[in-house]
Amino acid sequence: MKKLSARRRHPLAALVVLLFALAITGGLYAAFAPTGSAQADAGQSSLAIEQGKKLYAVGCSSCHGLSGEGTKDGPSLVGVGSAAVDFQVGTGRMPAQQPGAQVPSKKVIYTQDQIDQLAAYVATLGAGPAIPTADQYAAGDVARGGELFRTNCAQCHNFAGSGGALSEGKFAPSLDGASAKHIYEAMLTGPQNMPSFPDSIMSQQNKQDIIAYVTHTNDGAKNPNYGGLTLGALGPVTEGLFGWIFALGALIGIAIWIAARTPKAKKS
């Protein structure tokens, strides 16, 4: 006991215990502390949010409020998510040129990096749908997508995605040239007059199938229209109108021409 007590009182005992404790602390920190890449990602994310906040203050706050709470000129952005920002700004619909029944798409004024920064900031205002990854809107089944499109989308966008008029000056835009990512985001967020189709209502696979059908229909180089002139692919109403105005009009004109050149019978 005396030897053990003597060892405990050794002048270097406290130093040994301290070094041992520091070694354990350092090992635990190395094991559980975030890696350098994680710290770098966190730093980049914070920088993107800060830059997005500055862009928002200049280009969006006048309509949507300084904190995204919304005003009489623009809806609240709390909870819309980054996907809604990527769609609205990435298609040129926002910032809007002027108020109206519906905001049309136009030339995009922000770069993709700036759009990502705006989306990162708006995402901090409230939880919402995130920007989809490439595997989420990958190619699907064209035939099944056509069935889903005709059931859920053709009422507004027309069976070929050519768009159509709605009530009170609103309209369903044409899907010609729309990217797969933006189509997925539109289904996910339901912009303007369109209903939303979250995964609880329409599965990711169903969305992929619809995108496959729309891109297949719009690809005129690979899928030419063997039926001839599409007349805007607006359906039988357009075709009937064309028939009545031009085809029937041509027949009437021919009948008049024949009647004018038919010699009149002489009276006996």
Secondary structure, 3 states (H helix, E strand, C coil): CHHHHHHHCCCCHHHHHHHHHHHHHHHHHHHHCCCHHHHHHHHHHHHHHHHHHHHHHHHCHHHHCCCCCCECCECCCCCCHHHHHHHHHHCCCCCCCCCCCCCCCCCCCCCHHHHHHHHHHHHCCCCCCCCCCHHHHCCCCHHHHHHHHHHHCHHHHCCCCCCEECCCCCEECCCCCCCHHHHHHHHHHCCCCCCCCCCCCCCHHHHHHHHHHHHHHHCCCCCCCCCCCCHHHCCHHHHHHHHHHHHHHHHHHHHHHHHHHCCCCCCC
